[in-house]
């Protein structure tokens, strides 16, 4: 798995697990820290730490906050 890029292994993780990790975050509202991390076990991959960034989407008249996946990295196994 390619871990040299800024996004880590995000491209190799099935999207259903990215969505599951994102839904475990609190609703974004602009008052929370701009980045949050979540650890989730992904079958055939292992324990993955997902990092999400809060973003504001929309135009000047109508906008909303959302979480956007920034990166995913394998969590090293504890010895």
Gaussian input, Z-matrix of N, CA and C with variables (Angstrom, degrees):
# hf/3-21g

backbone

0 1
 N
 C     1     B1
 C     2     B2     1     A1
 N     3     B3     2     A2     1     D1
 C     4     B4     3     A3     2     D2
 C     5     B5     4     A4     3     D3
 N     6     B6     5     A5     4     D4
 C     7     B7     6     A6     5     D5
 C     8     B8     7     A7     6     D6
 N     9     B9     8     A8     7     D7
 C    10    B10     9     A9     8     D8
 C    11    B11    10    A10     9     D9
 N    12    B12    11    A11    10    D10
 C    13    B13    12    A12    11    D11
 C    14    B14    13    A13    12    D12
 N    15    B15    14    A14    13    D13
 C    16    B16    15    A15    14    D14
 C    17    B17    16    A16    15    D15
 N    18    B18    17    A17    16    D16
 C    19    B19    18    A18    17    D17
 C    20    B20    19    A19    18    D18
 N    21    B21    20    A20    19    D19
 C    22    B22    21    A21    20    D20
 C    23    B23    22    A22    21    D21
 N    24    B24    23    A23    22    D22
 C    25    B25    24    A24    23    D23
 C    26    B26    25    A25    24    D24
 N    27    B27    26    A26    25    D25
 C    28    B28    27    A27    26    D26
 C    29    B29    28    A28    27    D27
 N    30    B30    29    A29    28    D28
 C    31    B31    30    A30    29    D29
 C    32    B32    31    A31    30    D30
 N    33    B33    32    A32    31    D31
 C    34    B34    33    A33    32    D32
 C    35    B35    34    A34    33    D33
 N    36    B36    35    A35    34    D34
 C    37    B37    36    A36    35    D35
 C    38    B38    37    A37    36    D36
 N    39    B39    38    A38    37    D37
 C    40    B40    39    A39    38    D38
 C    41    B41    40    A40    39    D39
 N    42    B42    41    A41    40    D40
 C    43    B43    42    A42    41    D41
 C    44    B44    43    A43    42    D42
 N    45    B45    44    A44    43    D43
 C    46    B46    45    A45    44    D44
 C    47    B47    46    A46    45    D45
 N    48    B48    47    A47    46    D46
 C    49    B49    48    A48    47    D47
 C    50    B50    49    A49    48    D48
 N    51    B51    50    A50    49    D49
 C    52    B52    51    A51    50    D50
 C    53    B53    52    A52    51    D51
 N    54    B54    53    A53    52    D52
 C    55    B55    54    A54    53    D53
 C    56    B56    55    A55    54    D54
 N    57    B57    56    A56    55    D55
 C    58    B58    57    A57    56    D56
 C    59    B59    58    A58    57    D57
 N    60    B60    59    A59    58    D58
 C    61    B61    60    A60    59    D59
 C    62    B62    61    A61    60    D60
 N    63    B63    62    A62    61    D61
 C    64    B64    63    A63    62    D62
 C    65    B65    64    A64    63    D63
 N    66    B66    65    A65    64    D64
 C    67    B67    66    A66    65    D65
 C    68    B68    67    A67    66    D66
 N    69    B69    68    A68    67    D67
 C    70    B70    69    A69    68    D68
 C    71    B71    70    A70    69    D69
 N    72    B72    71    A71    70    D70
 C    73    B73    72    A72    71    D71
 C    74    B74    73    A73    72    D72
 N    75    B75    74    A74    73    D73
 C    76    B76    75    A75    74    D74
 C    77    B77    76    A76    75    D75
 N    78    B78    77    A77    76    D76
 C    79    B79    78    A78    77    D77
 C    80    B80    79    A79    78    D78
 N    81    B81    80    A80    79    D79
 C    82    B82    81    A81    80    D80
 C    83    B83    82    A82    81    D81
 N    84    B84    83    A83    82    D82
 C    85    B85    84    A84    83    D83
 C    86    B86    85    A85    84    D84
 N    87    B87    86    A86    85    D85
 C    88    B88    87    A87    86    D86
 C    89    B89    88    A88    87    D87
 N    90    B90    89    A89    88    D88
 C    91    B91    90    A90    89    D89
 C    92    B92    91    A91    90    D90
 N    93    B93    92    A92    91    D91
 C    94    B94    93    A93    92    D92
 C    95    B95    94    A94    93    D93
 N    96    B96    95    A95    94    D94
 C    97    B97    96    A96    95    D95
 C    98    B98    97    A97    96    D96
 N    99    B99    98    A98    97    D97
 C   100   B100    99    A99    98    D98
 C   101   B101   100   A100    99    D99
 N   102   B102   101   A101   100   D100
 C   103   B103   102   A102   101   D101
 C   104   B104   103   A103   102   D102
 N   105   B105   104   A104   103   D103
 C   106   B106   105   A105   104   D104
 C   107   B107   106   A106   105   D105
 N   108   B108   107   A107   106   D106
 C   109   B109   108   A108   107   D107
 C   110   B110   109   A109   108   D108
 N   111   B111   110   A110   109   D109
 C   112   B112   111   A111   110   D110
 C   113   B113   112   A112   111   D111
 N   114   B114   113   A113   112   D112
 C   115   B115   114   A114   113   D113
 C   116   B116   115   A115   114   D114
 N   117   B117   116   A116   115   D115
 C   118   B118   117   A117   116   D116
 C   119   B119   118   A118   117   D117
 N   120   B120   119   A119   118   D118
 C   121   B121   120   A120   119   D119
 C   122   B122   121   A121   120   D120
 N   123   B123   122   A122   121   D121
 C   124   B124   123   A123   122   D122
 C   125   B125   124   A124   123   D123
 N   126   B126   125   A125   124   D124
 C   127   B127   126   A126   125   D125
 C   128   B128   127   A127   126   D126
 N   129   B129   128   A128   127   D127
 C   130   B130   129   A129   128   D128
 C   131   B131   130   A130   129   D129
 N   132   B132   131   A131   130   D130
 C   133   B133   132   A132   131   D131
 C   134   B134   133   A133   132   D132
 N   135   B135   134   A134   133   D133
 C   136   B136   135   A135   134   D134
 C   137   B137   136   A136   135   D135
 N   138   B138   137   A137   136   D136
 C   139   B139   138   A138   137   D137
 C   140   B140   139   A139   138   D138
 N   141   B141   140   A140   139   D139
 C   142   B142   141   A141   140   D140
 C   143   B143   142   A142   141   D141
 N   144   B144   143   A143   142   D142
 C   145   B145   144   A144   143   D143
 C   146   B146   145   A145   144   D144
 N   147   B147   146   A146   145   D145
 C   148   B148   147   A147   146   D146
 C   149   B149   148   A148   147   D147
 N   150   B150   149   A149   148   D148
 C   151   B151   150   A150   149   D149
 C   152   B152   151   A151   150   D150
 N   153   B153   152   A152   151   D151
 C   154   B154   153   A153   152   D152
 C   155   B155   154   A154   153   D153
 N   156   B156   155   A155   154   D154
 C   157   B157   156   A156   155   D155
 C   158   B158   157   A157   156   D156
 N   159   B159   158   A158   157   D157
 C   160   B160   159   A159   158   D158
 C   161   B161   160   A160   159   D159
 N   162   B162   161   A161   160   D160
 C   163   B163   162   A162   161   D161
 C   164   B164   163   A163   162   D162
 N   165   B165   164   A164   163   D163
 C   166   B166   165   A165   164   D164
 C   167   B167   166   A166   165   D165
 N   168   B168   167   A167   166   D166
 C   169   B169   168   A168   167   D167
 C   170   B170   169   A169   168   D168
 N   171   B171   170   A170   169   D169
 C   172   B172   171   A171   170   D170
 C   173   B173   172   A172   171   D171
 N   174   B174   173   A173   172   D172
 C   175   B175   174   A174   173   D173
 C   176   B176   175   A175   174   D174
 N   177   B177   176   A176   175   D175
 C   178   B178   177   A177   176   D176
 C   179   B179   178   A178   177   D177
 N   180   B180   179   A179   178   D178
 C   181   B181   180   A180   179   D179
 C   182   B182   181   A181   180   D180
 N   183   B183   182   A182   181   D181
 C   184   B184   183   A183   182   D182
 C   185   B185   184   A184   183   D183
 N   186   B186   185   A185   184   D184
 C   187   B187   186   A186   185   D185
 C   188   B188   187   A187   186   D186
 N   189   B189   188   A188   187   D187
 C   190   B190   189   A189   188   D188
 C   191   B191   190   A190   189   D189
 N   192   B192   191   A191   190   D190
 C   193   B193   192   A192   191   D191
 C   194   B194   193   A193   192   D192
 N   195   B195   194   A194   193   D193
 C   196   B196   195   A195   194   D194
 C   197   B197   196   A196   195   D195
 N   198   B198   197   A197   196   D196
 C   199   B199   198   A198   197   D197
 C   200   B200   199   A199   198   D198
 N   201   B201   200   A200   199   D199
 C   202   B202   201   A201   200   D200
 C   203   B203   202   A202   201   D201
 N   204   B204   203   A203   202   D202
 C   205   B205   204   A204   203   D203
 C   206   B206   205   A205   204   D204
 N   207   B207   206   A206   205   D205
 C   208   B208   207   A207   206   D206
 C   209   B209   208   A208   207   D207
 N   210   B210   209   A209   208   D208
 C   211   B211   210   A210   209   D209
 C   212   B212   211   A211   210   D210
 N   213   B213   212   A212   211   D211
 C   214   B214   213   A213   212   D212
 C   215   B215   214   A214   213   D213
 N   216   B216   215   A215   214   D214
 C   217   B217   216   A216   215   D215
 C   218   B218   217   A217   216   D216
 N   219   B219   218   A218   217   D217
 C   220   B220   219   A219   218   D218
 C   221   B221   220   A220   219   D219
 N   222   B222   221   A221   220   D220
 C   223   B223   222   A222   221   D221
 C   224   B224   223   A223   222   D222
 N   225   B225   224   A224   223   D223
 C   226   B226   225   A225   224   D224
 C   227   B227   226   A226   225   D225
 N   228   B228   227   A227   226   D226
 C   229   B229   228   A228   227   D227
 C   230   B230   229   A229   228   D228
 N   231   B231   230   A230   229   D229
 C   232   B232   231   A231   230   D230
 C   233   B233   232   A232   231   D231
 N   234   B234   233   A233   232   D232
 C   235   B235   234   A234   233   D233
 C   236   B236   235   A235   234   D234

   B1=1.4499
   B2=1.5188
   B3=1.2916
   B4=1.4506
   B5=1.5244
   B6=1.3301
   B7=1.4610
   B8=1.5157
   B9=1.3355
   B10=1.4567
   B11=1.5197
   B12=1.3157
   B13=1.4598
   B14=1.5238
   B15=1.3037
   B16=1.4640
   B17=1.5219
   B18=1.3430
   B19=1.4594
   B20=1.5275
   B21=1.3334
   B22=1.4562
   B23=1.5160
   B24=1.3334
   B25=1.4624
   B26=1.5281
   B27=1.3010
   B28=1.4692
   B29=1.5289
   B30=1.3127
   B31=1.4732
   B32=1.5226
   B33=1.3250
   B34=1.4597
   B35=1.5256
   B36=1.3223
   B37=1.4629
   B38=1.5265
   B39=1.3466
   B40=1.4767
   B41=1.5333
   B42=1.3145
   B43=1.4661
   B44=1.5204
   B45=1.3269
   B46=1.4637
   B47=1.5236
   B48=1.3237
   B49=1.4575
   B50=1.5248
   B51=1.3166
   B52=1.4632
   B53=1.5204
   B54=1.3238
   B55=1.4690
   B56=1.5225
   B57=1.3289
   B58=1.4728
   B59=1.5249
   B60=1.3252
   B61=1.4643
   B62=1.5302
   B63=1.3277
   B64=1.4661
   B65=1.5281
   B66=1.3399
   B67=1.4629
   B68=1.5177
   B69=1.3278
   B70=1.4640
   B71=1.5338
   B72=1.3213
   B73=1.4709
   B74=1.5242
   B75=1.3345
   B76=1.4686
   B77=1.5278
   B78=1.3253
   B79=1.4672
   B80=1.5354
   B81=1.3278
   B82=1.4717
   B83=1.5285
   B84=1.3248
   B85=1.4639
   B86=1.5201
   B87=1.3056
   B88=1.4574
   B89=1.5110
   B90=1.3349
   B91=1.4628
   B92=1.5256
   B93=1.3250
   B94=1.4639
   B95=1.5262
   B96=1.3436
   B97=1.4654
   B98=1.5331
   B99=1.3193
   B100=1.4649
   B101=1.5225
   B102=1.3279
   B103=1.4641
   B104=1.5215
   B105=1.3260
   B106=1.4585
   B107=1.5169
   B108=1.3291
   B109=1.4602
   B110=1.5119
   B111=1.3341
   B112=1.4567
   B113=1.5256
   B114=1.3344
   B115=1.4543
   B116=1.5201
   B117=1.3315
   B118=1.4564
   B119=1.5176
   B120=1.3473
   B121=1.4490
   B122=1.5271
   B123=1.3178
   B124=1.4666
   B125=1.5297
   B126=1.3406
   B127=1.4652
   B128=1.5343
   B129=1.3081
   B130=1.4649
   B131=1.5250
   B132=1.3327
   B133=1.4643
   B134=1.5250
   B135=1.3272
   B136=1.4577
   B137=1.5170
   B138=1.3161
   B139=1.4622
   B140=1.5218
   B141=1.3273
   B142=1.4674
   B143=1.5199
   B144=1.3397
   B145=1.4671
   B146=1.5277
   B147=1.3249
   B148=1.4629
   B149=1.5206
   B150=1.3048
   B151=1.4601
   B152=1.5188
   B153=1.3201
   B154=1.4679
   B155=1.5141
   B156=1.3180
   B157=1.4572
   B158=1.5225
   B159=1.3270
   B160=1.4568
   B161=1.5191
   B162=1.3202
   B163=1.4664
   B164=1.5162
   B165=1.2989
   B166=1.4626
   B167=1.5225
   B168=1.2984
   B169=1.4655
   B170=1.5215
   B171=1.3121
   B172=1.4559
   B173=1.5131
   B174=1.3056
   B175=1.4546
   B176=1.5110
   B177=1.3250
   B178=1.4672
   B179=1.5333
   B180=1.3266
   B181=1.4648
   B182=1.5272
   B183=1.3009
   B184=1.4584
   B185=1.5304
   B186=1.3169
   B187=1.4612
   B188=1.5242
   B189=1.3179
   B190=1.4525
   B191=1.5292
   B192=1.3231
   B193=1.4553
   B194=1.5190
   B195=1.3274
   B196=1.4616
   B197=1.5285
   B198=1.3329
   B199=1.4590
   B200=1.5164
   B201=1.3149
   B202=1.4575
   B203=1.5286
   B204=1.3375
   B205=1.4647
   B206=1.5262
   B207=1.3271
   B208=1.4565
   B209=1.5263
   B210=1.3446
   B211=1.4546
   B212=1.5239
   B213=1.3320
   B214=1.4625
   B215=1.5191
   B216=1.3304
   B217=1.4542
   B218=1.5114
   B219=1.3162
   B220=1.4646
   B221=1.5224
   B222=1.3292
   B223=1.4569
   B224=1.5301
   B225=1.3364
   B226=1.4582
   B227=1.5208
   B228=1.3279
   B229=1.4685
   B230=1.5147
   B231=1.3230
   B232=1.4650
   B233=1.5131
   B234=1.3063
   B235=1.4793
   B236=1.5038
   A1=109.53
   A2=115.56
   A3=121.75
   A4=109.55
   A5=116.78
   A6=120.26
   A7=111.71
   A8=118.25
   A9=121.38
   A10=113.42
   A11=117.53
   A12=120.28
   A13=110.66
   A14=116.15
   A15=121.67
   A16=112.00
   A17=118.01
   A18=120.93
   A19=112.48
   A20=118.38
   A21=121.26
   A22=111.55
   A23=116.41
   A24=121.58
   A25=111.87
   A26=117.50
   A27=121.51
   A28=111.87
   A29=117.92
   A30=121.04
   A31=112.99
   A32=118.51
   A33=121.12
   A34=112.79
   A35=118.35
   A36=122.24
   A37=109.09
   A38=117.87
   A39=119.64
   A40=110.92
   A41=115.54
   A42=121.05
   A43=113.52
   A44=118.20
   A45=119.64
   A46=111.46
   A47=118.26
   A48=121.03
   A49=111.21
   A50=117.56
   A51=120.78
   A52=109.53
   A53=116.23
   A54=121.25
   A55=110.29
   A56=117.44
   A57=121.00
   A58=110.69
   A59=117.13
   A60=120.59
   A61=110.85
   A62=116.60
   A63=120.71
   A64=111.30
   A65=116.82
   A66=119.64
   A67=113.10
   A68=118.23
   A69=119.81
   A70=111.45
   A71=116.77
   A72=121.34
   A73=110.68
   A74=117.14
   A75=119.05
   A76=109.99
   A77=117.02
   A78=119.25
   A79=110.52
   A80=117.56
   A81=119.79
   A82=110.57
   A83=115.86
   A84=118.16
   A85=113.06
   A86=117.75
   A87=119.80
   A88=114.11
   A89=118.60
   A90=120.53
   A91=112.13
   A92=117.41
   A93=122.06
   A94=109.94
   A95=117.61
   A96=118.81
   A97=109.83
   A98=117.04
   A99=120.42
   A100=113.42
   A101=118.57
   A102=121.17
   A103=109.92
   A104=115.47
   A105=122.81
   A106=108.84
   A107=116.53
   A108=121.64
   A109=110.20
   A110=115.32
   A111=123.13
   A112=107.13
   A113=117.10
   A114=120.91
   A115=109.14
   A116=115.69
   A117=122.12
   A118=108.36
   A119=116.61
   A120=120.40
   A121=109.23
   A122=116.06
   A123=122.55
   A124=107.43
   A125=118.43
   A126=120.64
   A127=111.55
   A128=116.31
   A129=124.90
   A130=113.03
   A131=117.68
   A132=121.05
   A133=109.51
   A134=117.10
   A135=122.45
   A136=110.70
   A137=115.09
   A138=120.52
   A139=108.58
   A140=115.66
   A141=121.73
   A142=108.97
   A143=115.93
   A144=121.27
   A145=107.64
   A146=115.25
   A147=122.19
   A148=108.47
   A149=117.50
   A150=122.13
   A151=107.83
   A152=115.00
   A153=121.90
   A154=109.29
   A155=115.73
   A156=122.65
   A157=107.67
   A158=116.70
   A159=120.42
   A160=108.96
   A161=114.80
   A162=119.62
   A163=109.29
   A164=114.84
   A165=120.89
   A166=108.05
   A167=116.74
   A168=122.30
   A169=109.68
   A170=115.43
   A171=120.57
   A172=111.75
   A173=114.26
   A174=120.89
   A175=111.90
   A176=116.99
   A177=120.73
   A178=113.63
   A179=117.54
   A180=119.55
   A181=112.79
   A182=116.87
   A183=120.87
   A184=109.12
   A185=116.26
   A186=119.46
   A187=109.16
   A188=115.69
   A189=121.07
   A190=109.04
   A191=115.49
   A192=122.16
   A193=109.07
   A194=116.16
   A195=120.87
   A196=109.23
   A197=115.33
   A198=121.10
   A199=108.19
   A200=116.68
   A201=122.86
   A202=107.81
   A203=117.14
   A204=120.83
   A205=109.24
   A206=115.93
   A207=121.44
   A208=110.96
   A209=116.59
   A210=119.60
   A211=110.28
   A212=114.35
   A213=122.45
   A214=107.18
   A215=116.23
   A216=121.27
   A217=110.20
   A218=116.18
   A219=120.31
   A220=108.80
   A221=115.78
   A222=121.00
   A223=105.99
   A224=117.67
   A225=119.48
   A226=111.43
   A227=115.46
   A228=120.44
   A229=109.82
   A230=116.17
   A231=120.65
   A232=108.85
   A233=115.40
   A234=119.94
   A235=111.73
   D1=139.53
   D2=-177.32
   D3=-81.64
   D4=115.57
   D5=179.40
   D6=-118.50
   D7=13.63
   D8=-177.11
   D9=-84.25
   D10=-20.07
   D11=-178.22
   D12=-83.44
   D13=165.82
   D14=179.86
   D15=-62.59
   D16=-30.19
   D17=-178.30
   D18=-85.97
   D19=-1.46
   D20=177.95
   D21=63.43
   D22=-127.82
   D23=-177.47
   D24=-100.36
   D25=18.20
   D26=-176.03
   D27=-54.52
   D28=-39.19
   D29=-178.49
   D30=-68.13
   D31=-19.66
   D32=-176.46
   D33=-97.77
   D34=-9.63
   D35=-179.22
   D36=-86.27
   D37=129.16
   D38=177.53
   D39=-57.40
   D40=139.95
   D41=-173.99
   D42=-59.79
   D43=-28.73
   D44=-179.70
   D45=-61.40
   D46=-31.24
   D47=179.31
   D48=-79.66
   D49=-30.85
   D50=174.95
   D51=-65.54
   D52=-43.10
   D53=178.86
   D54=-65.37
   D55=-43.11
   D56=178.87
   D57=-60.10
   D58=-42.26
   D59=178.04
   D60=-65.86
   D61=-40.45
   D62=-179.25
   D63=-64.36
   D64=-39.84
   D65=-179.63
   D66=-70.68
   D67=-12.30
   D68=176.65
   D69=-82.73
   D70=-7.99
   D71=178.52
   D72=-81.98
   D73=156.84
   D74=175.16
   D75=-69.08
   D76=156.80
   D77=178.37
   D78=-58.54
   D79=132.82
   D80=-179.53
   D81=-74.32
   D82=137.12
   D83=179.66
   D84=-142.99
   D85=6.15
   D86=178.15
   D87=89.54
   D88=-10.97
   D89=179.58
   D90=-101.90
   D91=-12.29
   D92=179.55
   D93=-81.14
   D94=165.56
   D95=172.50
   D96=-56.38
   D97=147.26
   D98=-173.17
   D99=-72.97
   D100=-15.49
   D101=176.63
   D102=-131.84
   D103=141.96
   D104=177.34
   D105=-137.57
   D106=148.19
   D107=176.64
   D108=-119.37
   D109=147.44
   D110=-179.99
   D111=-137.75
   D112=136.46
   D113=174.88
   D114=-103.96
   D115=135.42
   D116=-176.48
   D117=-146.17
   D118=137.67
   D119=176.17
   D120=-79.58
   D121=126.28
   D122=178.57
   D123=-113.44
   D124=119.02
   D125=179.60
   D126=-55.11
   D127=142.77
   D128=179.43
   D129=67.74
   D130=2.97
   D131=177.78
   D132=-123.11
   D133=-51.64
   D134=-178.01
   D135=121.65
   D136=-162.25
   D137=178.92
   D138=-78.13
   D139=124.64
   D140=-175.21
   D141=-120.26
   D142=135.62
   D143=174.01
   D144=-100.85
   D145=114.09
   D146=178.09
   D147=-94.23
   D148=136.97
   D149=174.41
   D150=-115.95
   D151=127.64
   D152=-179.84
   D153=-115.60
   D154=148.14
   D155=178.86
   D156=-118.32
   D157=137.63
   D158=177.23
   D159=-81.22
   D160=134.49
   D161=-178.47
   D162=-134.71
   D163=152.92
   D164=176.10
   D165=-104.12
   D166=125.65
   D167=-177.61
   D168=-115.90
   D169=150.56
   D170=176.34
   D171=113.66
   D172=-174.27
   D173=-178.20
   D174=-101.81
   D175=-169.69
   D176=-177.04
   D177=-69.09
   D178=-26.02
   D179=-177.88
   D180=-93.28
   D181=-27.38
   D182=-178.12
   D183=-142.30
   D184=115.40
   D185=179.68
   D186=-144.53
   D187=163.30
   D188=178.34
   D189=-150.81
   D190=160.59
   D191=177.70
   D192=-92.05
   D193=145.94
   D194=176.43
   D195=-149.69
   D196=162.53
   D197=174.71
   D198=-94.22
   D199=139.83
   D200=178.56
   D201=-127.32
   D202=131.06
   D203=-179.40
   D204=-67.38
   D205=127.66
   D206=-179.42
   D207=-102.13
   D208=-46.55
   D209=-177.96
   D210=-159.21
   D211=165.36
   D212=174.86
   D213=-143.15
   D214=132.90
   D215=-179.09
   D216=-136.14
   D217=146.08
   D218=175.41
   D219=-68.27
   D220=138.66
   D221=175.12
   D222=-90.43
   D223=124.71
   D224=-178.52
   D225=-61.64
   D226=141.62
   D227=178.01
   D228=-67.46
   D229=141.51
   D230=178.47
   D231=-80.73
   D232=135.69
   D233=-178.51
   D234=-86.28

